[in-house]
Amino acid sequence: MTKHALRRLLFVNRVLAGCRSVTALLDSLKRIVSDLFPTASGYAVVSSPDLPRIVGIGFGAKSLELQLVASQILDLDRKRAPHNVCLLQSEQVRSLFSDEVRFAAFAQILNGDDRVGCLVTSVERPNSEVIELVDLVAQQAGVHIHNAILNDLATEQLCRFADYDTVLTHLPNRTAFRRRLRYLVEGARSGERLSVGFVDLDNFNRVNRSIGHFAADQLIRQIAERWSGIIALKGPEAMLARIGGDEFALILPGYTYADSAALVSCLLESLRVPMTVDDREFKILASAGLCSFPCDAESVEGILKAAEKAMFCAKDSGGNRYCLFADLARHAKLPSNNHPPNVAAS
């Protein structure tokens, strides 16, 4: 290896060695290729079975065309895809190149025997030095990509542990619920509204004591699955969280009282169908409290207190119903259809 090539290798290694995530690695590839090929356009993409997504970064006027080239080659079977090649208006990519991009150097990014991405960059002349240089950059990216992928996965896992009930329901937890609510309240524009609800299972402590924690946990999981299916139909903005043992919470952006009451009625109605644990049927009921921002409260703490107070009003009125904070002076409202009496194992 010549001194010039060694300097380039050290430069590439130095820049990539500090990358702690796939996104950082792609940013570094952009810097490297921009430095080594000042007039080039390029696109680097990382795609791995370990990653839940494909991430990439482009630079230069023709990066979109090079992105299409990279995507097309990544779609090829590994054995049929070129390893290191200079693409010159080949049949494979001719339709994707404009006349201004006459040459493109391509190299696969390999992590051991696994292809985890590719690097495509335009070049002025397809000489061997250019091909070797692009190959060198891709090889060094492959050396460092494994750690970047592991760091990304570890970060995502930590975030999930911090923000989700990963053991039982896989719903957002109290921390995620409060963060989302604070974000919506503090970022609300004039006239924007949202509804917040607390839902608590009726007499579940008694059920827990009678059937044991394991069976009770299975009931919680089934309830979460039913309610998650209903919430999913309302769009990605609606949020269902598990904030305690048998406590759930709702954030419903844009919902009026009427909208949120209709949704909570659906949740309570869904409990009419018995759940089965260890070949035994159970019917579990719930009570809910709803409040509206900014009508009932304008702060996060005020909203939480209002929703909780409405929920306790529903319980004090007999349970198996919902209550609106605005209606605390009146009796708690029953859902449109009466529910069966409170439950135990049948």
Secondary structure as GFF3:
##gff-version 3
##sequence-region A 1 346
A	DSSP	alpha_helix	3	17	.	.	.	ID=ss1
A	DSSP	alpha_helix	22	36	.	.	.	ID=ss2
A	DSSP	beta_strand	42	46	.	.	.	ID=ss3
A	DSSP	beta_strand	55	59	.	.	.	ID=ss4
A	DSSP	alpha_helix	63	75	.	.	.	ID=ss5
A	DSSP	beta_strand	84	87	.	.	.	ID=ss6
A	DSSP	three_ten_helix	94	96	.	.	.	ID=ss7
A	DSSP	beta_strand	104	111	.	.	.	ID=ss8
A	DSSP	beta_strand	114	122	.	.	.	ID=ss9
A	DSSP	alpha_helix	128	163	.	.	.	ID=ss10
A	DSSP	alpha_helix	174	186	.	.	.	ID=ss11
A	DSSP	beta_strand	194	201	.	.	.	ID=ss12
A	DSSP	alpha_helix	204	211	.	.	.	ID=ss13
A	DSSP	alpha_helix	213	232	.	.	.	ID=ss14
A	DSSP	beta_strand	239	242	.	.	.	ID=ss15
A	DSSP	beta_strand	247	253	.	.	.	ID=ss16
A	DSSP	alpha_helix	257	270	.	.	.	ID=ss17
A	DSSP	beta_strand	275	277	.	.	.	ID=ss18
A	DSSP	beta_strand	280	282	.	.	.	ID=ss19
A	DSSP	beta_strand	286	293	.	.	.	ID=ss20
A	DSSP	alpha_helix	300	316	.	.	.	ID=ss21
A	DSSP	beta_strand	322	324	.	.	.	ID=ss22
A	DSSP	three_ten_helix	325	327	.	.	.	ID=ss23
###
